[in-house]
Amino acid sequence: MQLLLRILLSSVMLVGLTGCVGGSQTAESEPAIAPPDAETLALGQKQFKYKCAACHSMEAGENSLFGPHLSGIVGRQIGTLADYSFTEIVADHDFVWTRQRLDDWLFDPQTMVPEMCMPFLGLRNPTQRLALLRYLEFAEVAK
């Protein structure tokens, strides 16, 4: 129950902070937030393991045939890793991975890039999704 309360409070703060961001989509526009607690990181790491790790790594430079690494994804322009060959479908999109975009993506990726062939259909559980978002941003803390 305490974990759920902490995650819900974090999500309220995250939504509030995200709403303060202006129209700019640069890494500088993301307000700094404190790293999550150990329980949230553990839940996020578990979600990553079961939802993402088959195609993605959290280690910079460790790409697979199926997907790029996700290290440092917050603030990164979509389709711009020098050491990964993105499909034209992804490369044709023009946005920065902000916290809100990642949340939208994790909720329903096919809405953002309908032509993309990706087996992940979304993570509807808000507690699990927020934990995964926090893990994607703070995976280094979990090591």
C-alpha positions, 0 to 999 in steps of 0.5 A: 500500500505504501508503494502505491501511495508513493507511486501515486504521489510521484505521478501527481508530481510528474504530471504537474511538472510535465504540465509546466513545460512549454512548447519546446521539446528539448532535453533542457525543457524537462524539469529535474526530478528526484530519483525514485525510491528503491521499491519503485525502481525494482518494480520498474526494472521488473516491468522492463525485464518482462515488457522491454528486455527481449528487444531493448537494453539499458546499456549504452551501445548494446543494441539488438536486431530488434531495437535500440538501447534505451539508456538516456532515452529521456531528452533524446530525439526519436531515431537518432542513435548513431550506432543503430539503424532505424527503419524509415517509419521511425526515422520519419517521425520528429519528436523528442522523448520527453517524460510525457511522450514516453508515458503516451508511448508506453500506454499505446505505442501504435497510436503514436507510430501506427505503421510500426511493427512492435509486439508491445501493445502498451502498459495500461496499469498506471502504477506499473507504467510510472515505475517503468518510466522512472526506471527508464530515466534512472536505471543507473541508480538501480545498478 
